[in-house]
Amino acid sequence: MIIKLSSLQRSDTMETKSARLTILIDPVKKEAFETLCAGQDLTPSQVVRQLIRDYLEHHGVTYDTKSQIGSKIRKKTA
């Protein structure tokens, strides 16, 4: 099944369009990654999007669609 994110209704603080990112990866690592994702009931796309958000945050990069809710919660508990 293919779902176009741009056709979904989303809040103003979340992405409203999607872009494709194509990577080359060793087939053995790809299979291991997909198996791990499935075992955690996550799609590989969900995990990669989270990895990208974490990487941007780690390096202090901000962007327009960044949710302010999660950062406020983290600051309160830190």
C-alpha angles and dihedrals in degrees: 000000000000121000119189108218091205089066094055123093109243136171122262092256095057132072114281098187133037133220128198121243115194120197135177115229136170108268093231092053090045092055092046090049093049091047092050092047092050090050089055092046091244131123119237088242092057091051094046091049090052091048090052092048091049092047092050091048092047089056095044095247116154127197137183099256096048110130114239092198097072093046092052091051092049092050092052093051096041 
